[in-house]
């Protein structure tokens, strides 16, 4: 299952590459993860499927879907605690 997120680019985001913008979103977290979303067709800017090098304009609506499993950031595997 995927969770859908929507953001609106502000004036400070104008001219910024979409992959960098997505990487800064807490739900995405890295440029590699942003690239996977973009390559998988899970990112739309103002209703159109977007490419990584898309430059944002103020007011652009960025919709993206992140798999629920990808939202969980495994910090450490579950290991038995020493006694």
C-alpha positions, 0 to 999 in steps of 0.5 A: 500500500502507498501513502500519497503526499502533496506539497506546494512549492514556495518562492524559495523552491523556485528553480530547484531540481525536483529530485533535490526537493523530494530528497528534502521531504521527510517521507522520502529522505534521500536523493536515491529514494527520490530517484526511485520514486521518479523512475517508478512514475510515482511523482507528478508536478501540477498533474503531469508525470515528472522527471528528476531534472524538472525545475520547480516554479513557485505554486507548483503542486507536487504529488508523490506516493511512497510505499508504506514499507519505505516509510519505516526507517529501520535503524537497527535490526531486532537483536536479542539484548545481552543478559 
